[in-house]
Amino acid sequence: MQHLNITVSGKVQGVWYRKSAQLKAQELGLNGFVKNLSDGDVYAEAEGEEDALEAFIHWCWEGPPLSQVENVSAEEGAWYGMEGFEIRR
């Protein structure tokens, strides 16, 4: 089990990125959250199996159809034992 702190930049706000990320994370069995940042980026923390996290990062590069992802950075973080995957405001 692993925890990742993920930042996605580009045209990722106002394009259903957070909801799409939530649905993908739930599909992959990940726990955590996703939220918009004031600088226009999207930030997520995700916990789960390494292969599911890799699939989530791959999806983050694609995003929903209206997004235009320019960069995805992921750093390993401390494990919190999160439950569910929520959208934070």
PyMOL Python script that loads the backbone (N, CA, C, O; Angstrom):
from pymol import cmd

cmd.read_pdbstr("""\
ATOM      1  N   MET A   1       0.842  -1.182   0.000  1.00  0.00           N
ATOM      2  CA  MET A   1       0.000   0.000   0.000  1.00  0.00           C
ATOM      3  C   MET A   1       0.888   1.246   0.000  1.00  0.00           C
ATOM      4  O   MET A   1       1.952   1.286   0.618  1.00  0.00           O
ATOM      5  N   GLN A   2       0.411   2.241  -0.707  1.00  0.00           N
ATOM      6  CA  GLN A   2       1.220   3.436  -0.932  1.00  0.00           C
ATOM      7  C   GLN A   2       0.319   4.673  -0.918  1.00  0.00           C
ATOM      8  O   GLN A   2      -0.883   4.580  -1.165  1.00  0.00           O
ATOM      9  N   HIS A   3       0.915   5.830  -0.628  1.00  0.00           N
ATOM     10  CA  HIS A   3       0.207   7.113  -0.632  1.00  0.00           C
ATOM     11  C   HIS A   3       0.933   8.041  -1.602  1.00  0.00           C
ATOM     12  O   HIS A   3       2.155   8.180  -1.541  1.00  0.00           O
ATOM     13  N   LEU A   4       0.174   8.678  -2.499  1.00  0.00           N
ATOM     14  CA  LEU A   4       0.763   9.625  -3.443  1.00  0.00           C
ATOM     15  C   LEU A   4       0.099  10.985  -3.321  1.00  0.00           C
ATOM     16  O   LEU A   4      -1.117  11.082  -3.157  1.00  0.00           O
ATOM     17  N   ASN A   5       0.912  12.041  -3.404  1.00  0.00           N
ATOM     18  CA  ASN A   5       0.443  13.424  -3.503  1.00  0.00           C
ATOM     19  C   ASN A   5       0.621  13.810  -4.972  1.00  0.00           C
ATOM     20  O   ASN A   5       1.732  13.775  -5.501  1.00  0.00           O
ATOM     21  N   ILE A   6      -0.481  14.176  -5.623  1.00  0.00           N
ATOM     22  CA  ILE A   6      -0.496  14.361  -7.074  1.00  0.00           C
ATOM     23  C   ILE A   6      -0.952  15.780  -7.417  1.00  0.00           C
ATOM     24  O   ILE A   6      -1.966  16.252  -6.903  1.00  0.00           O
ATOM     25  N   THR A   7      -0.201  16.452  -8.284  1.00  0.00           N
ATOM     26  CA  THR A   7      -0.597  17.769  -8.778  1.00  0.00           C
ATOM     27  C   THR A   7      -0.699  17.698 -10.298  1.00  0.00           C
ATOM     28  O   THR A   7       0.212  17.227 -10.979  1.00  0.00           O
ATOM     29  N   VAL A   8      -1.832  18.178 -10.813  1.00  0.00           N
ATOM     30  CA  VAL A   8      -2.090  18.150 -12.254  1.00  0.00           C
ATOM     31  C   VAL A   8      -2.260  19.584 -12.727  1.00  0.00           C
ATOM     32  O   VAL A   8      -3.050  20.342 -12.164  1.00  0.00           O
ATOM     33  N   SER A   9      -1.511  19.956 -13.770  1.00  0.00           N
ATOM     34  CA  SER A   9      -1.621  21.317 -14.291  1.00  0.00           C
ATOM     35  C   SER A   9      -2.047  21.300 -15.750  1.00  0.00           C
ATOM     36  O   SER A   9      -1.924  20.286 -16.438  1.00  0.00           O
ATOM     37  N   GLY A  10      -2.547  22.435 -16.206  1.00  0.00           N
ATOM     38  CA  GLY A  10      -3.064  22.591 -17.561  1.00  0.00           C
ATOM     39  C   GLY A  10      -4.476  23.121 -17.456  1.00  0.00           C
ATOM     40  O   GLY A  10      -4.820  23.798 -16.487  1.00  0.00           O
ATOM     41  N   LYS A  11      -5.295  22.819 -18.447  1.00  0.00           N
ATOM     42  CA  LYS A  11      -6.714  23.184 -18.400  1.00  0.00           C
ATOM     43  C   LYS A  11      -7.441  22.050 -17.684  1.00  0.00           C
ATOM     44  O   LYS A  11      -7.952  21.124 -18.314  1.00  0.00           O
ATOM     45  N   VAL A  12      -7.476  22.141 -16.359  1.00  0.00           N
ATOM     46  CA  VAL A  12      -8.015  21.042 -15.558  1.00  0.00           C
ATOM     47  C   VAL A  12      -9.111  21.501 -14.588  1.00  0.00           C
ATOM     48  O   VAL A  12      -9.618  20.697 -13.805  1.00  0.00           O
ATOM     49  N   GLN A  13      -9.474  22.771 -14.635  1.00  0.00           N
ATOM     50  CA  GLN A  13     -10.592  23.245 -13.827  1.00  0.00           C
ATOM     51  C   GLN A  13     -11.722  23.652 -14.766  1.00  0.00           C
ATOM     52  O   GLN A  13     -11.491  24.193 -15.848  1.00  0.00           O
ATOM     53  N   GLY A  14     -12.952  23.377 -14.325  1.00  0.00           N
ATOM     54  CA  GLY A  14     -14.113  23.696 -15.147  1.00  0.00           C
ATOM     55  C   GLY A  14     -14.357  22.714 -16.278  1.00  0.00           C
ATOM     56  O   GLY A  14     -15.096  23.009 -17.217  1.00  0.00           O
ATOM     57  N   VAL A  15     -13.728  21.534 -16.186  1.00  0.00           N
ATOM     58  CA  VAL A  15     -13.863  20.519 -17.244  1.00  0.00           C
ATOM     59  C   VAL A  15     -14.252  19.156 -16.667  1.00  0.00           C
ATOM     60  O   VAL A  15     -14.047  18.130 -17.314  1.00  0.00           O
ATOM     61  N   TRP A  16     -14.808  19.142 -15.466  1.00  0.00           N
ATOM     62  CA  TRP A  16     -15.224  17.919 -14.777  1.00  0.00           C
ATOM     63  C   TRP A  16     -14.044  17.029 -14.375  1.00  0.00           C
ATOM     64  O   TRP A  16     -14.188  15.813 -14.248  1.00  0.00           O
ATOM     65  N   TYR A  17     -12.889  17.643 -14.179  1.00  0.00           N
ATOM     66  CA  TYR A  17     -11.704  16.843 -13.830  1.00  0.00           C
ATOM     67  C   TYR A  17     -11.863  16.181 -12.470  1.00  0.00           C
ATOM     68  O   TYR A  17     -11.588  14.989 -12.329  1.00  0.00           O
ATOM     69  N   ARG A  18     -12.309  16.944 -11.453  1.00  0.00           N
ATOM     70  CA  ARG A  18     -12.416  16.364 -10.106  1.00  0.00           C
ATOM     71  C   ARG A  18     -13.399  15.205 -10.057  1.00  0.00           C
ATOM     72  O   ARG A  18     -13.088  14.155  -9.496  1.00  0.00           O
ATOM     73  N   LYS A  19     -14.578  15.382 -10.635  1.00  0.00           N
ATOM     74  CA  LYS A  19     -15.586  14.313 -10.607  1.00  0.00           C
ATOM     75  C   LYS A  19     -15.089  13.099 -11.368  1.00  0.00           C
ATOM     76  O   LYS A  19     -15.266  11.968 -10.915  1.00  0.00           O
ATOM     77  N   SER A  20     -14.471  13.320 -12.518  1.00  0.00           N
ATOM     78  CA  SER A  20     -13.934  12.209 -13.298  1.00  0.00           C
ATOM     79  C   SER A  20     -12.831  11.483 -12.533  1.00  0.00           C
ATOM     80  O   SER A  20     -12.748  10.255 -12.570  1.00  0.00           O
ATOM     81  N   ALA A  21     -11.982  12.246 -11.838  1.00  0.00           N
ATOM     82  CA  ALA A  21     -10.912  11.642 -11.039  1.00  0.00           C
ATOM     83  C   ALA A  21     -11.504  10.818  -9.895  1.00  0.00           C
ATOM     84  O   ALA A  21     -11.017   9.731  -9.587  1.00  0.00           O
ATOM     85  N   GLN A  22     -12.550  11.342  -9.273  1.00  0.00           N
ATOM     86  CA  GLN A  22     -13.201  10.610  -8.192  1.00  0.00           C
ATOM     87  C   GLN A  22     -13.747   9.270  -8.705  1.00  0.00           C
ATOM     88  O   GLN A  22     -13.545   8.229  -8.080  1.00  0.00           O
ATOM     89  N   LEU A  23     -14.430   9.311  -9.835  1.00  0.00           N
ATOM     90  CA  LEU A  23     -15.001   8.081 -10.389  1.00  0.00           C
ATOM     91  C   LEU A  23     -13.911   7.078 -10.763  1.00  0.00           C
ATOM     92  O   LEU A  23     -14.065   5.880 -10.522  1.00  0.00           O
ATOM     93  N   LYS A  24     -12.810   7.556 -11.350  1.00  0.00           N
ATOM     94  CA  LYS A  24     -11.706   6.662 -11.727  1.00  0.00           C
ATOM     95  C   LYS A  24     -11.061   6.059 -10.479  1.00  0.00           C
ATOM     96  O   LYS A  24     -10.768   4.864 -10.442  1.00  0.00           O
ATOM     97  N   ALA A  25     -10.841   6.890  -9.460  1.00  0.00           N
ATOM     98  CA  ALA A  25     -10.235   6.396  -8.221  1.00  0.00           C
ATOM     99  C   ALA A  25     -11.120   5.331  -7.576  1.00  0.00           C
ATOM    100  O   ALA A  25     -10.624   4.308  -7.103  1.00  0.00           O
ATOM    101  N   GLN A  26     -12.415   5.571  -7.560  1.00  0.00           N
ATOM    102  CA  GLN A  26     -13.338   4.591  -6.980  1.00  0.00           C
ATOM    103  C   GLN A  26     -13.312   3.296  -7.788  1.00  0.00           C
ATOM    104  O   GLN A  26     -13.330   2.206  -7.217  1.00  0.00           O
ATOM    105  N   GLU A  27     -13.271   3.413  -9.100  1.00  0.00           N
ATOM    106  CA  GLU A  27     -13.193   2.237  -9.974  1.00  0.00           C
ATOM    107  C   GLU A  27     -11.940   1.414  -9.674  1.00  0.00           C
ATOM    108  O   GLU A  27     -11.965   0.185  -9.733  1.00  0.00           O
ATOM    109  N   LEU A  28     -10.846   2.105  -9.353  1.00  0.00           N
ATOM    110  CA  LEU A  28      -9.565   1.434  -9.075  1.00  0.00           C
ATOM    111  C   LEU A  28      -9.416   0.999  -7.614  1.00  0.00           C
ATOM    112  O   LEU A  28      -8.419   0.374  -7.254  1.00  0.00           O
ATOM    113  N   GLY A  29     -10.391   1.322  -6.784  1.00  0.00           N
ATOM    114  CA  GLY A  29     -10.333   0.937  -5.374  1.00  0.00           C
ATOM    115  C   GLY A  29      -9.413   1.807  -4.542  1.00  0.00           C
ATOM    116  O   GLY A  29      -8.898   1.358  -3.518  1.00  0.00           O
ATOM    117  N   LEU A  30      -9.195   3.049  -4.965  1.00  0.00           N
ATOM    118  CA  LEU A  30      -8.315   3.953  -4.235  1.00  0.00           C
ATOM    119  C   LEU A  30      -9.097   4.783  -3.226  1.00  0.00           C
ATOM    120  O   LEU A  30     -10.294   5.014  -3.395  1.00  0.00           O
ATOM    121  N   ASN A  31      -8.424   5.219  -2.196  1.00  0.00           N
ATOM    122  CA  ASN A  31      -8.978   6.122  -1.191  1.00  0.00           C
ATOM    123  C   ASN A  31      -8.234   7.442  -1.269  1.00  0.00           C
ATOM    124  O   ASN A  31      -7.079   7.481  -1.691  1.00  0.00           O
ATOM    125  N   GLY A  32      -8.900   8.543  -0.856  1.00  0.00           N
ATOM    126  CA  GLY A  32      -8.236   9.832  -0.830  1.00  0.00           C
ATOM    127  C   GLY A  32      -9.185  10.960  -1.156  1.00  0.00           C
ATOM    128  O   GLY A  32     -10.368  10.909  -0.820  1.00  0.00           O
ATOM    129  N   PHE A  33      -8.654  11.992  -1.821  1.00  0.00           N
ATOM    130  CA  PHE A  33      -9.462  13.150  -2.179  1.00  0.00           C
ATOM    131  C   PHE A  33      -8.845  13.875  -3.365  1.00  0.00           C
ATOM    132  O   PHE A  33      -7.691  13.645  -3.728  1.00  0.00           O
ATOM    133  N   VAL A  34      -9.652  14.765  -3.967  1.00  0.00           N
ATOM    134  CA  VAL A  34      -9.200  15.622  -5.059  1.00  0.00           C
ATOM    135  C   VAL A  34      -9.806  16.997  -4.826  1.00  0.00           C
ATOM    136  O   VAL A  34     -10.934  17.116  -4.350  1.00  0.00           O
ATOM    137  N   LYS A  35      -9.035  18.051  -5.172  1.00  0.00           N
ATOM    138  CA  LYS A  35      -9.546  19.414  -5.001  1.00  0.00           C
ATOM    139  C   LYS A  35      -8.872  20.349  -5.989  1.00  0.00           C
ATOM    140  O   LYS A  35      -7.786  20.068  -6.497  1.00  0.00           O
ATOM    141  N   ASN A  36      -9.550  21.487  -6.256  1.00  0.00           N
ATOM    142  CA  ASN A  36      -8.966  22.543  -7.072  1.00  0.00           C
ATOM    143  C   ASN A  36      -8.024  23.378  -6.221  1.00  0.00           C
ATOM    144  O   ASN A  36      -8.265  23.572  -5.030  1.00  0.00           O
ATOM    145  N   LEU A  37      -6.954  23.871  -6.826  1.00  0.00           N
ATOM    146  CA  LEU A  37      -6.055  24.807  -6.167  1.00  0.00           C
ATOM    147  C   LEU A  37      -6.301  26.203  -6.738  1.00  0.00           C
ATOM    148  O   LEU A  37      -6.796  26.348  -7.856  1.00  0.00           O
ATOM    149  N   SER A  38      -5.950  27.221  -5.964  1.00  0.00           N
ATOM    150  CA  SER A  38      -6.201  28.598  -6.385  1.00  0.00           C
ATOM    151  C   SER A  38      -5.403  28.999  -7.625  1.00  0.00           C
ATOM    152  O   SER A  38      -5.775  29.952  -8.309  1.00  0.00           O
ATOM    153  N   ASP A  39      -4.317  28.292  -7.925  1.00  0.00           N
ATOM    154  CA  ASP A  39      -3.492  28.630  -9.098  1.00  0.00           C
ATOM    155  C   ASP A  39      -3.976  27.968 -10.389  1.00  0.00           C
ATOM    156  O   ASP A  39      -3.335  28.108 -11.431  1.00  0.00           O
ATOM    157  N   GLY A  40      -5.103  27.247 -10.331  1.00  0.00           N
ATOM    158  CA  GLY A  40      -5.651  26.602 -11.521  1.00  0.00           C
ATOM    159  C   GLY A  40      -5.312  25.133 -11.649  1.00  0.00           C
ATOM    160  O   GLY A  40      -5.843  24.454 -12.528  1.00  0.00           O
ATOM    161  N   ASP A  41      -4.435  24.625 -10.790  1.00  0.00           N
ATOM    162  CA  ASP A  41      -4.085  23.211 -10.799  1.00  0.00           C
ATOM    163  C   ASP A  41      -5.131  22.400 -10.036  1.00  0.00           C
ATOM    164  O   ASP A  41      -5.989  22.956  -9.349  1.00  0.00           O
ATOM    165  N   VAL A  42      -5.046  21.089 -10.167  1.00  0.00           N
ATOM    166  CA  VAL A  42      -5.846  20.159  -9.377  1.00  0.00           C
ATOM    167  C   VAL A  42      -4.878  19.353  -8.529  1.00  0.00           C
ATOM    168  O   VAL A  42      -3.828  18.924  -9.009  1.00  0.00           O
ATOM    169  N   TYR A  43      -5.239  19.148  -7.253  1.00  0.00           N
ATOM    170  CA  TYR A  43      -4.396  18.404  -6.319  1.00  0.00           C
ATOM    171  C   TYR A  43      -5.178  17.204  -5.810  1.00  0.00           C
ATOM    172  O   TYR A  43      -6.364  17.311  -5.502  1.00  0.00           O
ATOM    173  N   ALA A  44      -4.511  16.064  -5.724  1.00  0.00           N
ATOM    174  CA  ALA A  44      -5.141  14.856  -5.197  1.00  0.00           C
ATOM    175  C   ALA A  44      -4.173  14.129  -4.286  1.00  0.00           C
ATOM    176  O   ALA A  44      -2.957  14.186  -4.466  1.00  0.00           O
ATOM    177  N   GLU A  45      -4.730  13.453  -3.318  1.00  0.00           N
ATOM    178  CA  GLU A  45      -3.977  12.490  -2.527  1.00  0.00           C
ATOM    179  C   GLU A  45      -4.698  11.170  -2.682  1.00  0.00           C
ATOM    180  O   GLU A  45      -5.915  11.094  -2.514  1.00  0.00           O
ATOM    181  N   ALA A  46      -3.946  10.129  -3.002  1.00  0.00           N
ATOM    182  CA  ALA A  46      -4.547   8.822  -3.245  1.00  0.00           C
ATOM    183  C   ALA A  46      -3.754   7.744  -2.523  1.00  0.00           C
ATOM    184  O   ALA A  46      -2.524   7.779  -2.477  1.00  0.00           O
ATOM    185  N   GLU A  47      -4.475   6.793  -1.963  1.00  0.00           N
ATOM    186  CA  GLU A  47      -3.857   5.667  -1.271  1.00  0.00           C
ATOM    187  C   GLU A  47      -4.406   4.367  -1.831  1.00  0.00           C
ATOM    188  O   GLU A  47      -5.591   4.252  -2.144  1.00  0.00           O
ATOM    189  N   GLY A  48      -3.510   3.385  -1.950  1.00  0.00           N
ATOM    190  CA  GLY A  48      -3.952   2.075  -2.410  1.00  0.00           C
ATOM    191  C   GLY A  48      -2.790   1.244  -2.905  1.00  0.00           C
ATOM    192  O   GLY A  48      -1.625   1.536  -2.632  1.00  0.00           O
ATOM    193  N   GLU A  49      -3.138   0.199  -3.641  1.00  0.00           N
ATOM    194  CA  GLU A  49      -2.142  -0.705  -4.202  1.00  0.00           C
ATOM    195  C   GLU A  49      -1.334   0.013  -5.279  1.00  0.00           C
ATOM    196  O   GLU A  49      -1.851   0.882  -5.981  1.00  0.00           O
ATOM    197  N   GLU A  50      -0.067  -0.358  -5.401  1.00  0.00           N
ATOM    198  CA  GLU A  50       0.838   0.307  -6.331  1.00  0.00           C
ATOM    199  C   GLU A  50       0.336   0.256  -7.776  1.00  0.00           C
ATOM    200  O   GLU A  50       0.416   1.257  -8.488  1.00  0.00           O
ATOM    201  N   ASP A  51      -0.182  -0.898  -8.219  1.00  0.00           N
ATOM    202  CA  ASP A  51      -0.650  -0.988  -9.602  1.00  0.00           C
ATOM    203  C   ASP A  51      -1.869  -0.107  -9.854  1.00  0.00           C
ATOM    204  O   ASP A  51      -2.008   0.457 -10.940  1.00  0.00           O
ATOM    205  N   ALA A  52      -2.749   0.019  -8.867  1.00  0.00           N
ATOM    206  CA  ALA A  52      -3.917   0.893  -9.004  1.00  0.00           C
ATOM    207  C   ALA A  52      -3.482   2.358  -9.046  1.00  0.00           C
ATOM    208  O   ALA A  52      -4.045   3.153  -9.798  1.00  0.00           O
ATOM    209  N   LEU A  53      -2.493   2.709  -8.248  1.00  0.00           N
ATOM    210  CA  LEU A  53      -1.979   4.077  -8.254  1.00  0.00           C
ATOM    211  C   LEU A  53      -1.316   4.402  -9.592  1.00  0.00           C
ATOM    212  O   LEU A  53      -1.477   5.505 -10.114  1.00  0.00           O
ATOM    213  N   GLU A  54      -0.577   3.453 -10.141  1.00  0.00           N
ATOM    214  CA  GLU A  54       0.041   3.662 -11.453  1.00  0.00           C
ATOM    215  C   GLU A  54      -1.027   3.886 -12.523  1.00  0.00           C
ATOM    216  O   GLU A  54      -0.869   4.744 -13.392  1.00  0.00           O
ATOM    217  N   ALA A  55      -2.102   3.122 -12.460  1.00  0.00           N
ATOM    218  CA  ALA A  55      -3.202   3.291 -13.418  1.00  0.00           C
ATOM    219  C   ALA A  55      -3.865   4.660 -13.237  1.00  0.00           C
ATOM    220  O   ALA A  55      -4.265   5.292 -14.215  1.00  0.00           O
ATOM    221  N   PHE A  56      -3.980   5.110 -11.993  1.00  0.00           N
ATOM    222  CA  PHE A  56      -4.579   6.411 -11.725  1.00  0.00           C
ATOM    223  C   PHE A  56      -3.709   7.535 -12.276  1.00  0.00           C
ATOM    224  O   PHE A  56      -4.222   8.482 -12.872  1.00  0.00           O
ATOM    225  N   ILE A  57      -2.400   7.438 -12.081  1.00  0.00           N
ATOM    226  CA  ILE A  57      -1.478   8.440 -12.623  1.00  0.00           C
ATOM    227  C   ILE A  57      -1.572   8.468 -14.150  1.00  0.00           C
ATOM    228  O   ILE A  57      -1.589   9.540 -14.755  1.00  0.00           O
ATOM    229  N   HIS A  58      -1.634   7.307 -14.758  1.00  0.00           N
ATOM    230  CA  HIS A  58      -1.795   7.235 -16.225  1.00  0.00           C
ATOM    231  C   HIS A  58      -3.077   7.951 -16.632  1.00  0.00           C
ATOM    232  O   HIS A  58      -3.079   8.720 -17.594  1.00  0.00           O
ATOM    233  N   TRP A  59      -4.176   7.705 -15.903  1.00  0.00           N
ATOM    234  CA  TRP A  59      -5.434   8.385 -16.208  1.00  0.00           C
ATOM    235  C   TRP A  59      -5.298   9.894 -16.011  1.00  0.00           C
ATOM    236  O   TRP A  59      -5.838  10.666 -16.803  1.00  0.00           O
ATOM    237  N   CYS A  60      -4.584  10.329 -14.966  1.00  0.00           N
ATOM    238  CA  CYS A  60      -4.419  11.763 -14.697  1.00  0.00           C
ATOM    239  C   CYS A  60      -3.816  12.489 -15.897  1.00  0.00           C
ATOM    240  O   CYS A  60      -4.158  13.642 -16.158  1.00  0.00           O
ATOM    241  N   TRP A  61      -2.924  11.824 -16.625  1.00  0.00           N
ATOM    242  CA  TRP A  61      -2.325  12.433 -17.818  1.00  0.00           C
ATOM    243  C   TRP A  61      -3.362  12.609 -18.921  1.00  0.00           C
ATOM    244  O   TRP A  61      -3.239  13.522 -19.738  1.00  0.00           O
ATOM    245  N   GLU A  62      -4.373  11.760 -18.960  1.00  0.00           N
ATOM    246  CA  GLU A  62      -5.419  11.856 -19.971  1.00  0.00           C
ATOM    247  C   GLU A  62      -6.536  12.783 -19.505  1.00  0.00           C
ATOM    248  O   GLU A  62      -6.923  13.707 -20.220  1.00  0.00           O
ATOM    249  N   GLY A  63      -7.050  12.533 -18.305  1.00  0.00           N
ATOM    250  CA  GLY A  63      -8.147  13.316 -17.766  1.00  0.00           C
ATOM    251  C   GLY A  63      -9.419  13.142 -18.565  1.00  0.00           C
ATOM    252  O   GLY A  63      -9.469  12.326 -19.486  1.00  0.00           O
ATOM    253  N   PRO A  64     -10.459  13.905 -18.222  1.00  0.00           N
ATOM    254  CA  PRO A  64     -11.710  13.839 -18.967  1.00  0.00           C
ATOM    255  C   PRO A  64     -11.559  14.498 -20.340  1.00  0.00           C
ATOM    256  O   PRO A  64     -10.575  15.197 -20.579  1.00  0.00           O
ATOM    257  N   PRO A  65     -12.514  14.285 -21.241  1.00  0.00           N
ATOM    258  CA  PRO A  65     -12.377  14.753 -22.630  1.00  0.00           C
ATOM    259  C   PRO A  65     -12.084  16.244 -22.805  1.00  0.00           C
ATOM    260  O   PRO A  65     -11.331  16.602 -23.711  1.00  0.00           O
ATOM    261  N   LEU A  66     -12.642  17.117 -21.983  1.00  0.00           N
ATOM    262  CA  LEU A  66     -12.444  18.556 -22.169  1.00  0.00           C
ATOM    263  C   LEU A  66     -11.151  19.094 -21.553  1.00  0.00           C
ATOM    264  O   LEU A  66     -10.801  20.254 -21.769  1.00  0.00           O
ATOM    265  N   SER A  67     -10.448  18.274 -20.800  1.00  0.00           N
ATOM    266  CA  SER A  67      -9.218  18.749 -20.151  1.00  0.00           C
ATOM    267  C   SER A  67      -8.054  18.769 -21.141  1.00  0.00           C
ATOM    268  O   SER A  67      -8.069  18.083 -22.163  1.00  0.00           O
ATOM    269  N   GLN A  68      -7.047  19.575 -20.807  1.00  0.00           N
ATOM    270  CA  GLN A  68      -5.794  19.619 -21.564  1.00  0.00           C
ATOM    271  C   GLN A  68      -4.670  19.583 -20.538  1.00  0.00           C
ATOM    272  O   GLN A  68      -4.206  20.626 -20.076  1.00  0.00           O
ATOM    273  N   VAL A  69      -4.240  18.392 -20.188  1.00  0.00           N
ATOM    274  CA  VAL A  69      -3.228  18.202 -19.149  1.00  0.00           C
ATOM    275  C   VAL A  69      -1.853  18.546 -19.701  1.00  0.00           C
ATOM    276  O   VAL A  69      -1.450  18.050 -20.754  1.00  0.00           O
ATOM    277  N   GLU A  70      -1.138  19.400 -18.978  1.00  0.00           N
ATOM    278  CA  GLU A  70       0.223  19.777 -19.365  1.00  0.00           C
ATOM    279  C   GLU A  70       1.272  19.055 -18.532  1.00  0.00           C
ATOM    280  O   GLU A  70       2.356  18.751 -19.030  1.00  0.00           O
ATOM    281  N   ASN A  71       0.960  18.778 -17.267  1.00  0.00           N
ATOM    282  CA  ASN A  71       1.940  18.122 -16.405  1.00  0.00           C
ATOM    283  C   ASN A  71       1.246  17.404 -15.261  1.00  0.00           C
ATOM    284  O   ASN A  71       0.212  17.854 -14.768  1.00  0.00           O
ATOM    285  N   VAL A  72       1.819  16.290 -14.845  1.00  0.00           N
ATOM    286  CA  VAL A  72       1.377  15.558 -13.664  1.00  0.00           C
ATOM    287  C   VAL A  72       2.610  15.257 -12.837  1.00  0.00           C
ATOM    288  O   VAL A  72       3.560  14.648 -13.327  1.00  0.00           O
ATOM    289  N   SER A  73       2.596  15.685 -11.580  1.00  0.00           N
ATOM    290  CA  SER A  73       3.691  15.323 -10.680  1.00  0.00           C
ATOM    291  C   SER A  73       3.124  14.499  -9.541  1.00  0.00           C
ATOM    292  O   SER A  73       2.047  14.795  -9.023  1.00  0.00           O
ATOM    293  N   ALA A  74       3.846  13.474  -9.160  1.00  0.00           N
ATOM    294  CA  ALA A  74       3.406  12.586  -8.082  1.00  0.00           C
ATOM    295  C   ALA A  74       4.579  12.312  -7.159  1.00  0.00           C
ATOM    296  O   ALA A  74       5.661  11.923  -7.599  1.00  0.00           O
ATOM    297  N   GLU A  75       4.346  12.521  -5.877  1.00  0.00           N
ATOM    298  CA  GLU A  75       5.375  12.259  -4.869  1.00  0.00           C
ATOM    299  C   GLU A  75       4.797  11.348  -3.802  1.00  0.00           C
ATOM    300  O   GLU A  75       3.632  11.472  -3.425  1.00  0.00           O
ATOM    301  N   GLU A  76       5.617  10.438  -3.326  1.00  0.00           N
ATOM    302  CA  GLU A  76       5.168   9.553  -2.265  1.00  0.00           C
ATOM    303  C   GLU A  76       4.998  10.345  -0.982  1.00  0.00           C
ATOM    304  O   GLU A  76       5.822  11.197  -0.652  1.00  0.00           O
ATOM    305  N   GLY A  77       3.929  10.059  -0.265  1.00  0.00           N
ATOM    306  CA  GLY A  77       3.635  10.749   0.982  1.00  0.00           C
ATOM    307  C   GLY A  77       3.391   9.768   2.111  1.00  0.00           C
ATOM    308  O   GLY A  77       3.493   8.555   1.934  1.00  0.00           O
ATOM    309  N   ALA A  78       3.069  10.310   3.270  1.00  0.00           N
ATOM    310  CA  ALA A  78       2.809   9.500   4.454  1.00  0.00           C
ATOM    311  C   ALA A  78       1.444   8.827   4.352  1.00  0.00           C
ATOM    312  O   ALA A  78       0.476   9.434   3.893  1.00  0.00           O
ATOM    313  N   TRP A  79       1.375   7.591   4.777  1.00  0.00           N
ATOM    314  CA  TRP A  79       0.136   6.820   4.762  1.00  0.00           C
ATOM    315  C   TRP A  79      -0.787   7.320   5.867  1.00  0.00           C
ATOM    316  O   TRP A  79      -0.373   7.448   7.020  1.00  0.00           O
ATOM    317  N   TYR A  80      -2.056   7.606   5.508  1.00  0.00           N
ATOM    318  CA  TYR A  80      -3.034   8.087   6.487  1.00  0.00           C
ATOM    319  C   TYR A  80      -4.135   7.081   6.767  1.00  0.00           C
ATOM    320  O   TYR A  80      -4.818   7.196   7.784  1.00  0.00           O
ATOM    321  N   GLY A  81      -4.328   6.106   5.905  1.00  0.00           N
ATOM    322  CA  GLY A  81      -5.431   5.166   6.083  1.00  0.00           C
ATOM    323  C   GLY A  81      -6.773   5.804   5.759  1.00  0.00           C
ATOM    324  O   GLY A  81      -7.755   5.599   6.472  1.00  0.00           O
ATOM    325  N   MET A  82      -6.810   6.580   4.680  1.00  0.00           N
ATOM    326  CA  MET A  82      -8.040   7.259   4.267  1.00  0.00           C
ATOM    327  C   MET A  82      -9.106   6.239   3.876  1.00  0.00           C
ATOM    328  O   MET A  82      -8.803   5.102   3.514  1.00  0.00           O
ATOM    329  N   GLU A  83     -10.366   6.681   3.960  1.00  0.00           N
ATOM    330  CA  GLU A  83     -11.485   5.841   3.535  1.00  0.00           C
ATOM    331  C   GLU A  83     -12.323   6.605   2.538  1.00  0.00           C
ATOM    332  O   GLU A  83     -12.658   7.767   2.766  1.00  0.00           O
ATOM    333  N   GLY A  84     -12.668   5.959   1.423  1.00  0.00           N
ATOM    334  CA  GLY A  84     -13.453   6.609   0.389  1.00  0.00           C
ATOM    335  C   GLY A  84     -12.603   7.557  -0.430  1.00  0.00           C
ATOM    336  O   GLY A  84     -11.424   7.758  -0.137  1.00  0.00           O
ATOM    337  N   PHE A  85     -13.199   8.139  -1.456  1.00  0.00           N
ATOM    338  CA  PHE A  85     -12.503   9.115  -2.282  1.00  0.00           C
ATOM    339  C   PHE A  85     -13.458  10.270  -2.507  1.00  0.00           C
ATOM    340  O   PHE A  85     -14.478  10.118  -3.179  1.00  0.00           O
ATOM    341  N   GLU A  86     -13.131  11.418  -1.950  1.00  0.00           N
ATOM    342  CA  GLU A  86     -14.056  12.547  -1.970  1.00  0.00           C
ATOM    343  C   GLU A  86     -13.526  13.736  -2.760  1.00  0.00           C
ATOM    344  O   GLU A  86     -12.328  13.875  -3.007  1.00  0.00           O
ATOM    345  N   ILE A  87     -14.468  14.581  -3.141  1.00  0.00           N
ATOM    346  CA  ILE A  87     -14.131  15.861  -3.761  1.00  0.00           C
ATOM    347  C   ILE A  87     -14.147  16.905  -2.667  1.00  0.00           C
ATOM    348  O   ILE A  87     -15.143  17.061  -1.961  1.00  0.00           O
ATOM    349  N   ARG A  88     -13.056  17.612  -2.526  1.00  0.00           N
ATOM    350  CA  ARG A  88     -12.981  18.693  -1.541  1.00  0.00           C
ATOM    351  C   ARG A  88     -13.053  20.035  -2.243  1.00  0.00           C
ATOM    352  O   ARG A  88     -12.611  20.180  -3.382  1.00  0.00           O
ATOM    353  N   ARG A  89     -13.603  20.995  -1.564  1.00  0.00           N
ATOM    354  CA  ARG A  89     -13.738  22.336  -2.134  1.00  0.00           C
ATOM    355  C   ARG A  89     -12.743  23.278  -1.502  1.00  0.00           C
ATOM    356  O   ARG A  89     -12.702  24.457  -1.852  1.00  0.00           O
TER     357      ARG A  89
END
""", "prot")
cmd.dss("prot")
cmd.show_as("cartoon", "prot")
cmd.util.cbc("prot")
cmd.orient("prot")
